[in-house]
Amino acid sequence: MVNFTHMKDKKTTQSYICSSAEWDCLIESAESPMEAAIAALNRQVNLSMGGFSVGATIEVIPVKLNKKASEFIYSPFVLADLGMHAFAKDLAERLGPLTDDKDQN
């Protein structure tokens, strides 16, 4: 009889610097830029007791990579993933509809 051992895929994590509006922070371990943005915004919500600020996007810069590798994640998406759907909807309405860069050419 042969026994097989299955190894789970090792998940890789990376550190990210996240910033939006008047704050920035280091997220030391996240599996993706979106996970880092969620952790950063969640930290701001918990630290500020509801008086936090958030811009239209959250800049997510991978540590150890150049800034060209950074991503901007639309803040209403992050708020919705945090379960803050009403705030996400309100911010999205204030920002206006998203447009594709191709539409502006």
C-alpha positions in Angstrom: 0.0 0.0 0.0 1.3 3.5 -0.9 0.5 6.5 1.1 0.4 9.9 -0.5 1.0 13.1 1.4 -0.7 16.1 0.0 1.0 19.4 0.6 -1.1 22.5 0.7 0.0 25.3 -1.5 2.1 27.6 0.6 0.5 31.0 0.6 2.9 33.8 0.1 2.5 37.1 2.0 4.1 40.4 1.5 4.3 43.7 3.3 2.5 46.8 1.9 2.4 50.5 2.6 -1.2 51.7 2.3 -2.3 55.3 2.2 -5.5 57.3 1.6 -6.7 60.8 2.6 -4.7 61.9 5.6 -3.2 58.5 6.8 -0.8 55.8 5.9 0.3 52.6 7.5 2.4 49.5 7.1 0.6 46.2 6.7 3.3 43.6 7.5 1.7 40.5 6.0 -1.0 40.3 3.4 -1.7 37.8 0.6 -2.8 40.5 -1.9 -3.1 44.3 -2.3 -6.8 44.1 -1.6 -6.2 42.2 1.7 -3.7 44.8 2.6 -6.1 47.7 1.8 -8.8 46.0 3.9 -6.5 45.5 6.9 -5.3 49.1 6.6 -8.8 50.6 6.5 -9.9 48.3 9.2 -7.0 49.6 11.4 -8.0 53.2 10.7 -11.6 52.5 11.6 -10.6 50.8 14.9 -8.1 53.5 15.8 -10.3 56.5 15.1 -13.5 55.5 16.8 -15.5 56.3 13.7 -13.9 59.6 12.8 -11.6 58.3 10.1 -11.1 59.7 6.6 -10.8 57.9 3.3 -10.2 59.1 -0.2 -11.5 57.8 -3.5 -8.7 55.3 -3.6 -6.3 53.6 -1.3 -2.8 53.4 -2.6 -1.2 50.1 -2.0 2.6 49.9 -2.5 4.4 46.5 -2.1 7.4 46.9 0.1 10.7 45.9 -1.6 9.3 46.7 -5.1 9.3 49.9 -7.0 6.4 52.3 -6.9 5.4 51.4 -10.4 4.2 48.1 -8.9 1.7 49.9 -6.6 -2.0 49.6 -7.1 -4.9 52.0 -6.4 -7.9 50.3 -5.0 -11.3 52.1 -5.2 -12.2 52.8 -1.5 -15.9 51.9 -1.8 -14.9 48.4 -2.8 -12.7 48.1 0.4 -15.5 49.6 2.5 -18.0 47.1 1.1 -15.6 44.2 1.8 -15.3 45.4 5.4 -19.1 45.2 5.6 -19.6 49.0 5.7 -22.0 48.9 2.7 -24.0 52.1 3.6 -20.8 54.1 3.8 -19.4 52.5 0.7 -22.6 53.4 -1.2 -22.6 57.0 0.1 -18.9 57.5 -0.8 -19.4 56.0 -4.3 -22.4 58.3 -4.9 -20.3 61.3 -3.8 -17.4 60.3 -6.1 -19.6 59.8 -9.1 -19.6 57.0 -11.6 -16.4 55.2 -12.4 -15.1 55.8 -15.9 -12.8 53.6 -18.0 -9.7 55.3 -19.3 -10.6 54.2 -22.8 -13.8 56.2 -22.6 -11.8 59.4 -22.1 -9.6 59.0 -25.3 
